[in-house]
C-alpha cells in the first residue's frame, strides 16, 4: 500500500536572503513569518553567511533546528554573489503564485501576508503591492550619556494617491519602495527575469520599474497591460536601521569595495543606477503618446521626485530629561539631528 503524505497548500513564497545576521534579529524576522494570520506560505531562506563569521557555529545550530520545526521552512546555502543572486536562487526553487520579500533583520506584523493576499485578488492583481513600514533606528549621542531611538513611517507619499496608474512608472522612478514591504506575482517576477544581479545597489527598485513596464518597450505599446504599484495603506513592516545591516550598501550587495566606499563616503550622485531605464527627461515623447499624456507624465515624474515627506511621524524614546524637548516633527534627517543636538 502506498503511503500518502499531506503537503501544506501554499500561496506565498517568502524570499529571505541572510548574511551573518544578528541571531536575535533573525529569530524575530522568522517568528514574524510563523505568526502570520494568513498561513498559506513557504519560507525560503538563502544563506550566504561565511564560515569565518565568529557566530557561524551558533547560527548553523539554530538553522538546523529551525527546519525541523515546520515543513514550510527551507534553508538553502547561497551559491552566487550578492543579495540579488540570493533572492533569485530561492525564488526559482519555489512554485507558489505570489512572492513576498523579507530581510533577515526586519519583521512583519501578523496581518502582513493577509493584507497582501487581499490586494492580489482585488482590484490590483498584477504589478506590485507595497505596504507602509516603520523604520527603527538607534543613534548614540556625542556625549554617550543616552541613546536616541527613532522611528519614522516610510511610504507616506503625499502625491501618490492622485497619481494615475498609467503614470506609476514615471512616479516611482524617483521614489523608493522598500523590499520587505513588497509582494508581486510570480508570473510578473519571472516575466521580467527577476533581480538584475549586475546592479550593485537599488536593484530592488530597478526590478519594480521593470515589472511596471519600460516606456517604449513591449508593455507600453499596449496600455491595457501596464502594471501598477498599489499601496496598502497600513503599517505591516518594521525595518531596522543599524550598523550591522548587510543589504544596504553592505557586504551582501554585489557591489565592488570601491563602489561601496563611494556610497558611504560621498553624497554626490556619482552613479546613475538606471542608465538603461528611461526617465522622462532622457527620452523624447513616444510616438504613440499624445502631447496631453506626455505632459501628465512629466508632471508625475516631478511629483515622484519631490515625493512628499519620506520621513514622517517621528517618535522619540530618549532619556526623560530631554524627551519633552523633542515634541516637534522633523521632515529630514538633518533636522532631526539638529533637534536632538541643539535642544
Secondary structure, DSSP 8 states (H G I E B T S, - for coil): ----------SEEEEEEESS--HHHHHHHHHHHHT-SS--EEEEEEE---TTSTTHHHHHHHHHHHTTT-TTEEEEE--SSSHHHHHHHHHHH---SEEEE--TT-EE-TTHHHHHHHHHTTT--SSEEEEEEEEEEEEE-SS-S-EEEEEEEE---TTGGGS-GGGHHHHHTTS---GGGEEEEHHHHHHTTSS-TT-SS-HHHHHHHHHH--TTSHHHHSGGG---EEEEEEEEEEEEE-TT-SSSSSTTSS--HHHHHHHHH--S----TTTTS--TTTS---TTS-HHHHHHHHHHHHHHHH-S-SSEEEEEE--HHHHTT--S--SSHHHHHHHHHH-
